[in-house]
Amino acid sequence: MRRALRRPLLLANESVTVVTNLHNYAAKPLFRDPVFDGAADPVVIYNRKRGTWWLVYTNRRANAPGLVGVSYVHATHLGIAESTDGGVTWRYYGIMNLPIGGPEDSHWAPEILFHDGLYHMFLSFVPGIHEDWGGTREMHHLTSTDLENWQHQSELALSSNRVIDACVYRLPGGTWRMWYNNEPDNKAINYADSPDLFTWQDCGKATGDVPGEGPYVFEWHGYYWMIVDIWMGLAVYRSANAENWHRQPFSILEEPGTGEDDCVKGGHAMVQVSGERAYLFYFTHPGRVPHAGDADCYDTRRSSIQVAELEFDGAWINCDRNRPVPIALTP
């Protein structure tokens, strides 16, 4: 079943512009989904057609009553928020129209990139609704010329039938590498290589010193960096060649912040490098504070998207999640 993309409420004569004033501070929280209040696993991509930035995210049915176990994280498709001011504020745009699955199937943790006139999405697809973390997870490749109309290309043959959270980056030689979470192997981070984004060869394990998910790789200050959600903040790995990874002595977003919806550990993140700056987009479960214990309710299920600016000390990276974030994303 295909879902129609919900359109934004734009006036006929309204134009979209990108603000480049670094005195504009990002909202905190940056975004909450107005339908289910379960935005998570963010990816930020520039929409060349509209001249705006899109935030595409996993949506979860946090506010739906009567859902047992983790069935609330199933049966939703990707949500979209849009920013016309360079990332300072975001408003709900709709749901992503993808030609895969039906209303009871799940679209999780997208990776989206633009290359040679096409947007490529690598989607974690979960057939059916599950009350626990069972079921299969598949990795699918889709393409689009405009971020709105997508064509299904293939299901990737990776290390198992439980793979999620792709991140794709181009290596210096021109080939492409995907990092992803292989759940049966103690949640290790595996990788696959491709010459063209369409054909992939699985290559085994990239890191596995601790279980984790949501790997994200980027270049900054002369290094490759990989961040991994280890459920106690984000582990950080550094590499000179995207082959040999060395773990940073400390994690980031492990200590709770003080801002609205940010007083808990941060999870599953991506990084947008814009000029010399690097912005860490992540999500939180604001209600999962110590006194909540094992409570399973709307307050502990809901999630919010946040952003912090990364800092480089000459060797490792960190971020002060309590510092206001001046943001002006550039295409």
Secondary structure by P-SEA (a helix, b strand, c coil): cccccccccccccbbbbbbcccccccccccccccccccccbbbbbbcccccbbbbbbbbccccccccccccccccccbbbbbbcccccbbbbbcccccccccccbbbcbbbbbbcccbbbbbcccccccccccbbbbbbbbbbbccccbbbbccccccccccccbbbbbbccccbbbbbbbbccccccccbbbbccccbbbbbccccccccccbbbbbbcccbbbbbbbccccbbbbbbccccbbbbcccccccccccccccccccccbbbbbcccbbbbbbcccccccccccccccccccbbbbbbbbbbbccccccccccccccccccc
